[in-house]
Amino acid sequence: MNVSELRAMLDGLPDDTEVLTSAYEAGFTPASAFATEVQQLDRGFATWLGQYELTAEAVRLCAQTDAPEGVPVPIGEPVHALLIYRSGR
């Protein structure tokens, strides 16, 4: 989803609409959000890990030489992203 698609989706919502995200195990919980730069990674078989990291963390991970799950490889250039996460996390 890009910003244009997000704007179109949000345009018709009332101002008091709650923003929620997945809770730890079940249900939904309040969300926080911020915009930042992220890097997409090819993590090989480590499919349980997300496809993106904050850019500085991606650089650190790609520089490892002894990661048990393998060293990730960057895909393309860093991109801007809106991160939505559970409040308090």
NORTA-V966989 format. One record per pair of residues at least 4 apart in sequence whose ideal C-beta (glycine too) atoms are under 6 Angstrom apart, sorted by sequence separation. I is the first residue (numbers start at 1). GAP is how many residues later the second one is. D is the distance in Angstrom with one decimal. If there is no record, write none. Layout:
i | gap | d
I | GAP | D
I | GAP | D
//
This chain:
i | gap | d
1 | 4 | 4.8
13 | 4 | 4.4
23 | 4 | 4.6
53 | 4 | 4.4
67 | 4 | 5.3
85 | 4 | 5.5
1 | 5 | 5.8
23 | 5 | 5.7
53 | 5 | 4.1
23 | 6 | 4.3
43 | 6 | 5.2
64 | 7 | 5.2
20 | 8 | 4.1
21 | 10 | 4.1
62 | 10 | 5.8
20 | 11 | 5.7
40 | 11 | 5.6
61 | 11 | 5.4
19 | 12 | 4.7
40 | 12 | 5.4
62 | 12 | 5.9
38 | 14 | 4.4
39 | 14 | 5.9
38 | 16 | 6.0
39 | 16 | 5.0
41 | 17 | 5.9
37 | 18 | 4.8
39 | 19 | 3.6
46 | 23 | 4.3
55 | 23 | 4.7
44 | 26 | 4.6
43 | 29 | 4.7
41 | 31 | 4.0
42 | 31 | 4.5
42 | 33 | 5.5
39 | 35 | 5.5
40 | 35 | 4.2
39 | 39 | 4.7
37 | 41 | 4.8
37 | 43 | 5.9
38 | 43 | 4.6
35 | 47 | 5.3
33 | 49 | 6.0
34 | 49 | 5.8
33 | 51 | 4.7
31 | 53 | 5.0
32 | 53 | 5.9
32 | 55 | 4.8
29 | 57 | 5.3
30 | 57 | 4.6
21 | 63 | 5.6
21 | 65 | 5.5
//
